[in-house]
Each structure stands twice: as C-alpha cells, then as structure tokens.
Amino acid sequence: MKKVNKKSMLSFLLIPMLLLSMLGIAPATTNAETNLGLTVDAAILIDADSGKILYEQNAGTPLGIASMTKMMTEYLLLDAIKEGTVTWDQQYNVNEYTYKVSQNRLLSNVPLRADGTYSIKELYEAMVIYSANAATIAIAETIAGTEKEFLKLMNKKAEELGLENYKFVNSSGLNNSDLVGMHPDGTGENDENVMPARSVAKLAYNLLKSHPEVLETSKIEKKVFREGTSDATLMPNWNFMLPGLVYKYEGVDGLKTGTTNFAGHNFTGTAKRGDTRLITVVMKAVDSKGVGSYKARFDATAKLFDYGFGQFTKHEIIPANYIFEKQKSLAVTKGKEDAVNIAVKEPISIMVNTNEKDLYVPKLSLDVEELEAGVKAGKVVGQVVVERTEGTDYGFIDGSGITADVVTTEGVERAGKASLFFQGIGNFFSNLWSGVFGFIGGTI
C-alpha cells in the first residue's frame, strides 16, 4: 500500500484556510468560540429591537455602575412627565445639599446658585448631556421629595423591569463620600451603586422602549447651561463616540457614560444603522497596560458595535403560514371533518450570526390535542418558539424569546344530528371491536 505523506496532507488541508486568510475572510465561528479580545471586567451586546443577546462576557457579576445610574433617574423622570406629575417648566428651588454638591467642579456639575431656581427641563439636559450630579439629585427630590424616598422608586422600577443583583444608594452614581455628608439615610458613607452588565443593558433596553425621546437629548454633542447669563457653563457630552467627537462612530446617538474610582470607566452605548439598533455595555475598561481610560471604554464599545453590525443580520427563521411536517393538523370531534389544518400565523425574524442561521429551528408547543367542532379559522391552538440546535445561545435580555401563535387555517362546522348519531354508533362498535380483540389478545 502506498504511504500517505502526512506533511503533504496537512499542507493540502491548510490551503483553504490560507486562501480565506489572504482574502480577509475569517472562518465561521460559533458564539461559544467568539472572543472579541475586550479588556473589560464585563460586557454585553444586544439587539435593541428584540432584546436578543448577541454577545456577553461576565455579564452576570455585580460591578460598580457610576453615572450609568442616571439612566434610572432619566427613566423615572420621563415616566413622571408622561403621567403629568412633573412638568418640564416646573421650577426647582436649590437647597443646601444640591448647592454644596454643585460647587465641586472636580465632579461633573453645573454650578447652582444657593438662592437659584431652575426648570426641570434645564436640569434634565444637564443630567443627560453633561452627567451633572447635583442636577440629578434635584430631579430626584422633585419627583420624590427626598433622595431617600427616590431610592424606593428606583428599587420599585428595578423590580418591575426584572433587574437582578442591583444596589442603589443614591440617584447620581457618585460614591456617597462625594455627597458632602448628606447621602441618603440608611446608606453607607462610602457606598456606591452596583449592577451586573446584563441588568444595565436591560435598563437601557427598557428605557429606549418606553422613552425613545431620550435620544433626542443624549445625542447633543454640547450645550451651554444658562446661556446668555453670567452663570453660562459649557456642557460637553462625555460620550465621545457621537458624530464630530474624538472617538466618533457611525450611528451612535447615546446613551450614558460612568466613571468613579470604584467603578472604573464604564459606558452604555447605542447606535443605529439602517433598521438595526444595538445596545452595548462595557464595565471597568482598561487599555493593554491595564490602565482605565476614556479611550479604553470607547475602543471596547467600538469592537462590540463592529461585531454586531458586521456579523449579525435579521433573518426570517419561520415564515408566515409555516406548516409543521409532523403536525399538519389537529383531530376534530363532532364535526363534518375529522381534522383541521394548522399553521404559524405570523413570521418570526431574529438577529443571528449570518453563518449560523441554519442552526435555528422552530419548536411547536400545542395547547390542546384535539378540538370540538364549531371551531373557526384563526383559533389559537399553540405557540412556536425558535431554538438553537447547537453552540451557545445567550437568549433574550428579558428572559423570554420570540414566539408566534399557531392557529387553525380553516373552520370546521358541527355535524348534523343524523351524522352525529351514526358517528356515535361507529365509535361504539369501534370501541367494542377494539375491546374484544384486546381481551382475546390478552388471553393468548
């Protein structure tokens, strides 16, 4: 037998990989093999439309969130505006707490006058654009009376949204040690807000679902607070990925940065291209030398966006009127027909890695095994969900999935009395015949 030269065989097998490399085409990988090389403590990437998680890294570990906290304060304010309990032109009177915090320009702040009054609208813009901390506390006090009471609303909303492993000790995201000894009662003097990346992403996801108008403010690159007065203060946006800024990235229009010594350099970003909007979270980003920086968090975010926009597209996994080969119909009793056809009512499309779309298959779950006649077309008889057959599927940020109803495609009328009579006789003898032969079979 002629021996095969192992080196020649190996070279032959490597040729396709070499050609792909020369063409700049990477071999397809599954999610389980994906490593984006992020130098962060945690990260997550989701589709903002469906909540499908496209990538995550240590996303369940509670970490400091710093000023990403302000997304919750924004959420509660926009809820209050929508409900009419707070208005944009409502005035806030500065107190000792907000005055003292606002005077610390080492923190992100617009200086507030001790005897000043400010509209909720201008405080909101200072919070969203410039991450102004005293302005955020002022908003919390406007909504709940005190920041301590506002914490109750934050916790209630977090529970409502299904966030996990969170701890709120203030409305701004600062370390309590920066709150001039006036941090909320019941919280520690050095406490700070914490939350896992997955919960941060879930907060951002729901904020954009409930109040997409927040992007109209978060996309502003800079604005002057109290323009035209002696208190005029330039408010540059800390999101340097916005158009025209130093780390600009196409499509970015939000959402919230966060930085403290404890939390490190964090960022919740969102960008839209075409019909696709993505949400990213990076936590405690560092550079190649292990040093945290603004650049590090935006570099990590860019990698997530590149991966999301470059590798994922929306695919129709199940078309409308899809018929299951192994379950085309359901049995019908007392009808003119003894079965009714069923099919998926609406199509299901989800964001998947283009190379992995064939790994997603429909799974049928029926509510009933048979129907009684008189059923009409369009009756819901079950649901279909999409499942991945192999590799890692991170699921959806809200813990659910995309489902579609399975319905009857036609109606079945009830049989007449005579027909039902003969059906009854037929069923009687059929059961009798089966019983007799079953008995005989059991005695042999």
N, C-alpha and C positions, 0 to 999 in steps of 0.2 A: 504493500500500500504506500502511496506517495505521501510523505510527511508534509504537513502544512507549516509554513514559516510563520511563527507567531508574531514576529515583528512586522511582517508584511501584512498579516491580517489586521493587526492593531492600527497600522497606518491607513489601511483601507477604511476601517470603521471611523477613523478620525477625520476623513476627508469632508463628510457633510458638515461636521461641526466647524471645521476650518473655513469652509465656504460661507457658512452663516455668519461667522465672526468677521470675515472680510466684508460682507455686505452690511454689517452693523445690525444683524438680526439676532436677538438672543433666543435661545431655545425656550420653549414654553415651560413655565413652572407652575406648580400649584401654590395655593395660598400658604400651605404648610412649609414650603420651601422659600417663601419670599423673605428676604432680608434687605431692607432699604438702607441699612448702614446708618441709622439715626443715632446720634449721640445724645439721647434724652433718657430721662427716667421713665417716661410713659408717653404714649402717642396713640392716636386713633384717627381713622378716616372714614367718613360715612357719606352716603348719598342723601342729600338734603330733602329729596322728594319722598323717597320711600323709607328712609331710615336704615337702609341696608348697610351693614358694616363691611367695608371693603378691606380694611387692614387695622390691626391693633397690636400694641406692644405694651405689656404690663399695664393694661388699661383698667384693671380692677383694684389697683393698690391706691389707697387714700394718700394724697400728697397735698402740699400747700398750693392754693389756687390764687392767692394775692388778689389783684384787681379784676380777675375774671369773675369774681364775686359780683361785680357791678351788673352783670347780665341778669342776675336775680332781682336786683333793685330796679333795673330798667323794666323787667317783666311786670313787677308789681305796680310800678307807676303807670305803665301803659294799660294795665288792667283797670286801674283806678280812673284813668282818663276815659276809657271806654265805658265804664259804669257810671261816670258822671260825678263821682265822689271827690274828684280833684279836677281842676281846670288848668289849662296852660297859662292863663293870665292871673291865676291865683298868686298872691304875694306871700313870701316867707319873711318873717322878722328874725334877724340874726340874734342868736343868744350867745352866752359866754363860751359854750362848748364849740359851736361851729366857728365862732370868731377866732378862738385860740388855735384850733386845728388849721384854719385857713391861712394863718400868718406864717406857717412853716413852709417856706418855699423850697426846702430840700425835698419835700414831698411834692407830689403833683397837686397843685392847688391854684385856684384863682383867689386872690385876697378879697375877703368880705369885710365891709365896714361894720364896726361894732353896733352902730345905730342904723344899719342899712336894711333895705327891703329889696327883695329880688323875686322876679317872676319864676314860676316853676319851669317855664319854657327855657329861660336862660340857664338855670341850674342844671336842667336835663342836658342841654347841649354841652355844658362844661363837663358833665359826668361822662357822656358818651364819647366826645371828641378828645378831651384832654385828661380824662380819668381823674377829674378833680374830686378830692376826697371829702372836703368839708361840704361841697355842693351835694355830694351823695348823702351825707348824714342829714343835711337839710331836707332833702326829699323824703328820706325815711321818717323824719319827725313830722313832716307834713301829712304823710299817709297814716301814721300810727300814733302820733302824739309824742312818743319817745322812741329812741333806738331800741331799747329793751323790748318794747311792745312790737316793734317792727321785726325783731328776730322771730317772734311767734308766727308772723305772717310768712317769713322766709321758710321756716320749718314746715308750715302747713302747705305751702306751694310745692316744696320739695317732695313731701309725701304724696301730694296729688299727682305729681309728674312721675312718681315711681323712682326717684333718685335714691341711690344707696350709699352707705358709708360716708355721709357728709357730716360736717360740723360747722355751724355758723356761730361766730362770736361777735360779729359786727356787720354793718351794711356795706362797708367800703372795700374790705380786703386787706387793710393795713394790719400790722401787728398791733395788738392792743397797747403795747408800750408806747406807740406813737400818738395815742389818743389823750394826751395831757392829763392822765389820771382820771379821765371821765368816761372810761369804757363802760359798756352796759353792765348793770348789776348782775351778779351771778356768773360772770365770765372772768377768767384769769387775767392778770395784768400783762402776761406775756403770751396769751393765747392768739391763735391765728386760724383762719378758715381753712378747712381741708375738704377734699373731694377726689374721687378717682377720675381719670380721664374719661371713662365711659359715661359717668354721670354728668361731667361738664359738657360732653358732646350732646347728651340727652337734653340738658337745659338749653343749649344753643338751638338744637333741633326744634324744640317746642316753642322757644321764643320766636323763631322765624316763621313757624306755622301760625302762631297766634297773632303776632305783630310784625309782619314783614316791613312795616313802615320804619322800623328801627334802622334799616339800612340806608334810608334817606339821610340820616344824621351820621351814622358810623362811617359813611363813605366821604365825608367832608374832610379834606386834607388839612385845612387850618381855618381858624376863625378868630376874630377879635372879640373878647368878652368886654362888654360895656364900651363898645366902640364909640368914639367921639366924646368920651369923658376923661377926666383925669385918672380914672381907675382902669383905663383900657389895658387889657392884658392879652397878648398873643397866645392862642391856644393851638399849637401844632398837634396833629394827630400822632399818637405813639405807634400806630400801625404803619410802619414804613414800607409795607407792600402795596399801598394804594398807588394809583397811577400818578406819575410825576415825582414820587418819593424814591429814596435811595435804593430800596430793595423791591421796586415795583414788580408786580406780577399780573399778567393779563387776567382780568375778570374779578380781581379782589375788590370787595366793597364792604368788608367788615372782618372781625367783629369786636374782639376785646383782648388787649394785652394784659399782662400782670407780672409784676416784679417786686419781690421782697428778698431780704437775705435768707429767710427760711424757705420760701417757695422757689427761689431761683428765677430764671427767665422763662415765662410761660406765654402761650398765645393760642387763642381760639380764633381761627381764620375761616373765612368763607369766600368762595369765588364762583362765578358763573360763566360758563362758555356755552353758547347755543342754548339748548334746553336743559343742560346739565348744571346743577349747583352742587358743590361739595362743601362739607364742613370738616375742618381739621382741628385737632387739639394736640399741642406738644407741651410737655411739662419738664421743667428743670433742664433746659437745653444747654449744652456746653460745646465748645469747639474741640478740635483734635487734641488740644493740650489739656482738656478738662476744665477750661475756664468758661464760665457762663457769660453770655453777651447777647445784645440785641441781634447781632448778625447770626449767632448760632440758632436762635429760635426761628428766625425767618428762613435761614438755609434749610432747617429741618422741615418747616412748613412747605417750602418750595418742592422738596423731594416728595412729600406726600401728594401735593397737587399734581406734580409731574406723573406720578404713578397712577393717580386716579383718572386724570384726563387722558393719559396715554395708553393705559391698559384696559380700561373698562368702558363699555358701551351698554346702552339699554337694548336688551334682546327680548323678543316675544317668545316666551317659553311655551305658553299654551294659547292657541288661537281661540277666538270666539267659536262656539258651536263644536268644540272638540268632543269627539266620541271615544270612550274607552273601549278598546277592542274586547276586553274580558268582561265588560259590564255595559253592554249597549242598551239594556232595558231593565225595567222592574216588572215583577209579576203584578197583575191586577185581578182582584176578586170581584164577582158580581157585575162584570162588565160585558159589553158587546165584544171587547177584545180581551185577551188574557194577559197582555203585556203592553207596556208603554215605553217608548224610546226616551232616553235621557241624554243630556249633553251639557257641557260647560257653558254658562250663559255669557260671561264677559272674558275677554282675553287677559292674560297675565304677562306683564313685561317687567323685568327687573334688571338692575345693573349687575353685570357679571363680567369677569375677565373674558375677553374675546376668545382666547384659546381654550376656555373651559365651559363654554355654553352647553356643550353636549353632555356635561356631567349633571345637568339639572333636569329632573324628570317630575311629572305630575303624580300625586298620590291622592287617590279617591277615598273619601270618608262619607258613607251613607247614613242618613238619619233613620231610615226605615228599610225593611227588607221587601215589603210589598205594599200596595196601595189598594184602597177600595174604590170601585168605580164611582164616577162623578167627578173625577179629577180633571182639572183644566190645564191647558198648556201654560207653562211658566211656573208651575208649582215647584218650590224649592224642596229637594229631596236629599241634599247633602252638600258637601263642600269639596273643593280640590285645593291642595297646597303644593308648593314646589319644594322638592327636597334634592339635596346634592348627594350623588351616589358614592363619591369618594373624595378624599382630601379634606381640608379644613373649611368649614363654612362658619363664619363668625356670627351669622344670624342678623337680627334687626335690633336697632337701638332701643326700641320699646318692648323688646322681648317677644314680639309676635311674629308675624310673617305676612306675606301677601296671599290672600285666599280669594277664591271666586265661587259663586254658587253653582251647584249642579241642579238643573231643572228639567222638568218634563218638556218635551218638544211638541207634544200634541195632547189633545184631550181624549178621554175615554168615557163614553156615555154608559149609564147604568143599563143593564139588560132588562127586558120586559119581564112581566110576571111568569109567562109561559116559559121563557128561556131560562129564568132563574129556577123554575120548577124542575125542568129537565137537567139543569146543571146540578141541582141537588140530588136527583136520582143517580146521575152519573157519578157524582162524588161518593154517594152511599155505596154503590156497587164496587167502585174503585177501591174504597177503603176496605170493604168486605173481602174482596178478592185478595188484596194485599195481606189482610189479616189471616185468611185461610192458608195461603201459601207460606206466610211467615210462620204459622203454627206448625204446618207439616214439615217445613224446613227445620224447625227447631227440634222435632222428634226424631229425625233421621240420624 
